């Protein structure tokens, strides 16, 4: 199974756990975070890789970063909003936010010029981000960031075509700009750990399931360039040197760190290893990563990630800019919204009488899904809609009218804030 980050396919999320090792993002993972948002409570964010590292930083009030990106290749719809909802939440609890405009990737994979991509990014995405409540942060364009491009090239030394083809399914006809796009994304994700942008620290990348290939590839690249390897086993931890240069010096440096954090059980220079007892492996990893930079290493902490479910289009398939009749765009006028909602797929019965008798199926209803994805903020109100629908007390027309009222108010307010945001762009965009 190969996930294509550039396709519009839908996913069987259970298979992602089994096939790719994504971990479940349940209440045990997020329960200690402040003010858990609706996308946690409603299982919209369903999976993660290494989120514990981020949670650990939040708990210790230590620095951590968010890196997310936008693909400027179409209009922003409600499906895109769930990413910025997460970013705004993380910003509110202390994350340092960086947003990459993937104009190089848009050029390589969608055929947009850099000029076209810039216009789309600002008018369709960044103004909406600000209007939705994003506070000043750093937004940059891939094509203008030399460090990102340099890292993409330099880190590529430890990748090969077999590895890239296995992850992305590239073929002999794939253009080389497309092949290089994942390396640019690696530069995007990891450059926020360079000293110029905040240094070594946990980095979270919130994405849809379709972007997991980029996360796996980036984590592989970060690990490939590490000088230390930390392996817990049978009640103790092994710290190993991965190369053959300056082994004694690297072991000395690691030993000095461990002695302040725990206990050195054994040192074996011939095996390039320390065996230790330390409670806080996240902190140890970061300290060792910082040491690596003193020995010409990159010292990147492997990025963490979360994965969210895609909102459905109004016909039940994936919401996509390429299917505008079934998508709700943040710049849609009210009359278009109403027309689309009234044509939306629901879980209702064939007739009002039948629905009153047997009830509806909210889990199959695109209107109920809109409520779930933040259109209705109150959890109790959402549960009541579900109950009334299942018991036949609520008809589809009522829900469509309610959804329209909420969307009309939201989009009108957003339009006003988007106009105000035009004067604030310079506080965000490099």
Buried (B, 14 or more C-beta within 10 A) or exposed (E): EEBEBBEBEEBEBEEBEEEBEBBEBEEEBBEEBEEEBBBBEBBBBBBBBBBBBBBBBBEEEBBBBBBBBBBBBBBBBBBBBBBBBBBBBBBEEEBBBBBBBBBBBBBBBBEBEBEBBBEBBBBBBBBBBBBBBBEEBBBBBBBBBEBBBEBBEEBBEEBEEEBBBEBBEBEEEBEEEBBBBBBBBBBBBBBBBBEEBBBBBBBBBBBBBBBBBBBBBBBBBBEBBBBBBBEEEEEBBBBBBBEEEBBEEBBEBBBEBBEEBBEBEEBEEEEBBBBBEBEEBBBBBBBBBBBBBEBEBBBBBBBBBBBBBBBBBBBBBBBBBEBBEBBBBBBBEEEBBBEBBEEBBBBBBEEEEEBBEEBBBBEBBBBBBBBBBBBBEEEEEBEBBBEBBBEBBBBBEBBBBBBBEBBBEBBEEBEEBBEEBEEBEEEBBE
